[in-house]
Amino acid sequence: MSPTILAHLYLTVLRTVCFLPLFWGLAAPAHAQYTDRAAIDHLGGPEAFAKRRSALAKELKTGIVVLFARSEIPEDSHYREDNDFYYFTGIQDPGAIVTINMENGHTSLYEPVMIDWLARIEGKNLFGLTSEERKALGFPEVLPVTVFDSYLGVALQSKPGSALWLRLGYPDQVTLDRVEGSLYSGFRYSHPYRGDLPPEMAQVARLRERYPMAQVKDVTPAIDRMRNIKSPEEIAVLRRNGKISAEGDREAIAHAHPGMYQYEIEGRAFAYFYSHGAQGVAYPAIVGSGENINTWHYFSNRNMIQANELVVFDYAASLDHLTMDITRTFNISGKFTPEQAKWYSVDLEAQKAVIALLRPGQTYEDAVNAGKAVYEKAGIGDQWHGFPGHFVGMATHDVLSFSVSGPIQVGQVVTVEPIVEFVDKRMHFRVEDTILITEAGPEILSAAVPKELSDVEKLVGSAKEQ
């Protein structure tokens, strides 16, 4: 390496560890294969992501945060970026790395270098854009990922004992929270031929090995606290997604009739989601009926639905990296039997009781008790198990979903989905909505699909009659 290159490297590292401001460029067209500029703008523009980085720096105060983009491109669906990486960058680029200095907010983005023919075939990443286009996305400094270790090594060796903030736990995904991610990784470890560390864990292991002089700390708790309270821009996207998802489900139920296949119901909603701007789905569709009705997460959707069977339909979209979660239960023939109507009504009453208490000044424990009281009155108190739902956001089961407790806070988004089921009778009832906590109380984001018993019965198959 020449003295000139060494000098440039050292000066760049000094900029990273010293107090120099981050330059924001003027808007210019940016065209990268995976990064969605429209989504960035819907969420407040590059400035909003910079504010998140500043808020993180204000809390952590010292050290360097390192976050990794996903390392692989899905083979059968649209690329969706690692949630934490996206939350602080707005960028979607496989193999990218971002470093954020907590003392001065200086941010560097490292990208794989794409040779010209590959960029023509696969599309450019940020490294292949012009300097003006990079600035417009908030990242005037985009470096090849091949120099990441050289830069990080100098920064950490210059200040031995510096904090190196990493996500030490498992990532959440579009469908799973961090705890569920660890569970499924455990399943993989137990298989004799699938026991290798997932990329997210391997990255942490390598950084620990390469930089023993650093004080490795977990950035996850700080990220989760930030992500749990939604910004005004996120709330606007969630409202739009709630409408798209609910109307897509409504469209599917309106076309439901005996003799159709489960996947036809899925297909109706899927087409609606995509034709109204969604970039993906929040989770694989659940269309349970017959012998599948009591499998809570039934995804195959290949069976024919027979007359008078109950259907549990659980499906929603992903829009601008934010999800939704909605479930409706109905009789495929359009009329609940008396026993089905009884238990559907209990499930709905319990859901309403919980939702009514989702307001500032209450606790999630208060809401739990209200729902449980309905079950106990109906003689099925043993079916109630804790808070009947989870937080929603970038993941359908969002961060902190395993700890839905304590004071209810404005800006939280949570589902309410109590379940009543009798396996021996092939009965499962689940009415689920996604709720935004506001100063005025609960706002049902998924209200566009009906849930009152008579309204559900009127909706089933109604499109066929037109």
Buried (B, 14 or more C-beta within 10 A) or exposed (E): EEEEEEEEBEEBBEBBBEEEEBEBBEBBEBEBBBBBBEBBBBBBBBEBBBEBBEEBBEEBEBBBBBBBBBBEEEEEEEBBBBBBBBBBBBBBBBBBBBBBBBBBBBBBBBBBEBEEEEBEEEBBBBBBBEEBBBBBBBBBBBBEBEEBBBBBBBBBEBBEEBBBBBBBBBBBBBBBBBBBBBEEBEEEEEEEEEEEBBBBBEBBEEBBEEBEBBBBBEBBBBBBEBBBBBBEBBBBBBBBBBBBBBBBBBBBBBBBBBEBBBBBBBBBBBEBBBEBEBBBBBBBBBBBBBEBBBEEEBBEBEBEBEEBBBBBBBBBBBBBBBBBBBBBBBBBBBEBEEEBBEBBBBBBBBBBBBBBBBBEEBEBBBBBBBBBBBBEEBEBEEBBEEBBBBBBBBBBBBBBBBEBEEEBEEBBBBBBBBBBBBEEEBBBBBBBBBBBBBEEBBBBBBBBBBBEBEEBBEBBBBBEEE
